[in-house]
Amino acid sequence: MPESEIALALADLRRALELGLTRIDGQLALLVQRSDQTDKELADLEARVTSLEKTRWPLPTLVALAAVASSVIVLIQTIGG
């Protein structure tokens, strides 16, 4: 095989390799962008959940209030009747 054909084949291989690497770089950049968006959405959701957890009444408090209310009702019924 002549030296010029080898050089041409190597140049074709180099172009193909550069094209493939450029395509891979683009795909990696897209994946990084999507990952950043997912991280931001996750942080937003965590903030929303934390906010909801702070504003809800805990179950033990509701149980205690129900017990006090039922005791008051029984006491009123006992005294009143």
Contact map, one row per residue, 1 for C-alpha under 8 A:
111011000000000000000000000000000000000000000000000000000000000000000000000000000
111111000000000000000000000000000000000000000000000000000000000000000000000000000
111111100000000000000000000000000000000000000000000000000000000000000000000000000
011111110000000000000000000000000000000000000000000000000000000000000000000000000
111111111000000000000000000000000000000000000000000000000000000000000000000000000
111111111100000000000000000000000000000000000000000000000000000000000000000000000
001111111110000000000000000000000000000000000000000000000000000000000000000000000
000111111111000000000000000000000000000000000000000000000000000000000000000000000
000011111111100000000000000000000000000000000000000000000000000000000000000000000
000001111111110000000000000000000000000000000000000000000000000000000000000000000
000000111111111000000000000000000000000000000000000000000000000000000000000000000
000000011111111100000000000000000000000000000000000000000000000000000000000000000
000000001111111110000000000000000000000000000000000000000000000000000000000000000
000000000111111111000000000000000000000000000000000000000000000000000000000000000
000000000011111111100000000000000000000000000000000000000000000000000000000000000
000000000001111111110000000000000000000000000000000000000000000000000000000000000
000000000000111111111000000000000000000000000000000000000000000000000000000000000
000000000000011111111100000000000000000000000000000000000000000000000000000000000
000000000000001111111110000000000000000000000000000000000000000000000000000000000
000000000000000111111111000000000000000000000000000000000000000000000000000000000
000000000000000011111111100000000000000000000000000000000000000000000000000000000
000000000000000001111111110000000000000000000000000000000000000000000000000000000
000000000000000000111111111000000000000000000000000000000000000000000000000000000
000000000000000000011111111100000000000000000000000000000000000000000000000000000
000000000000000000001111111110000000000000000000000000000000000000000000000000000
000000000000000000000111111111000000000000000000000000000000000000000000000000000
000000000000000000000011111111100000000000000000000000000000000000000000000000000
000000000000000000000001111111110000000000000000000000000000000000000000000000000
000000000000000000000000111111111000000000000000000000000000000000000000000000000
000000000000000000000000011111111100000000000000000000000000000000000000000000000
000000000000000000000000001111111110000000000000000000000000000000000000000000000
000000000000000000000000000111111111000000000000000000000000000000000000000000000
000000000000000000000000000011111111100000000000000000000000000000000000000000000
000000000000000000000000000001111111110000000000000000000000000000000000000000000
000000000000000000000000000000111111111000000000000000000000000000000000000000000
000000000000000000000000000000011111111100000000000000000000000000000000000000000
000000000000000000000000000000001111111110000000000000000000000000000000000000000
000000000000000000000000000000000111111111000000000000000000000000000000000000000
000000000000000000000000000000000011111111100000000000000000000000000000000000000
000000000000000000000000000000000001111111110000000000000000000000000000000000000
000000000000000000000000000000000000111111111000000000000000000000000000000000000
000000000000000000000000000000000000011111111100000000000000000000000000000000000
000000000000000000000000000000000000001111111110000000000000000000000000000000000
000000000000000000000000000000000000000111111111000000000000000000000000000000000
000000000000000000000000000000000000000011111111100000000000000000000000000000000
000000000000000000000000000000000000000001111111110000000000000000000000000000000
000000000000000000000000000000000000000000111111111000000000000000000000000000000
000000000000000000000000000000000000000000011111111100000000000000000000000000000
000000000000000000000000000000000000000000001111111110000000000000000000000000000
000000000000000000000000000000000000000000000111111111000000000000000000000000000
000000000000000000000000000000000000000000000011111111100000000000000000000000000
000000000000000000000000000000000000000000000001111111110000000000000000000000000
000000000000000000000000000000000000000000000000111111110000000000000000000000000
000000000000000000000000000000000000000000000000011111110000000000000000000000000
000000000000000000000000000000000000000000000000001111111000000000000000000000000
000000000000000000000000000000000000000000000000000111111100000000000000000000000
000000000000000000000000000000000000000000000000000000111110110000000000000000000
000000000000000000000000000000000000000000000000000000011111110000000000000000000
000000000000000000000000000000000000000000000000000000001111111000000000000000000
000000000000000000000000000000000000000000000000000000000111111100000000000000000
000000000000000000000000000000000000000000000000000000001111111110000000000000000
000000000000000000000000000000000000000000000000000000001111111111000000000000000
000000000000000000000000000000000000000000000000000000000011111111100000000000000
000000000000000000000000000000000000000000000000000000000001111111110000000000000
000000000000000000000000000000000000000000000000000000000000111111111000000000000
000000000000000000000000000000000000000000000000000000000000011111111100000000000
000000000000000000000000000000000000000000000000000000000000001111111110000000000
000000000000000000000000000000000000000000000000000000000000000111111111000000000
000000000000000000000000000000000000000000000000000000000000000011111111100000000
000000000000000000000000000000000000000000000000000000000000000001111111110000000
000000000000000000000000000000000000000000000000000000000000000000111111111000000
000000000000000000000000000000000000000000000000000000000000000000011111111100000
000000000000000000000000000000000000000000000000000000000000000000001111111110000
000000000000000000000000000000000000000000000000000000000000000000000111111111000
000000000000000000000000000000000000000000000000000000000000000000000011111111100
000000000000000000000000000000000000000000000000000000000000000000000001111111110
000000000000000000000000000000000000000000000000000000000000000000000000111111111
000000000000000000000000000000000000000000000000000000000000000000000000011111111
000000000000000000000000000000000000000000000000000000000000000000000000001111111
000000000000000000000000000000000000000000000000000000000000000000000000000111111
000000000000000000000000000000000000000000000000000000000000000000000000000011111
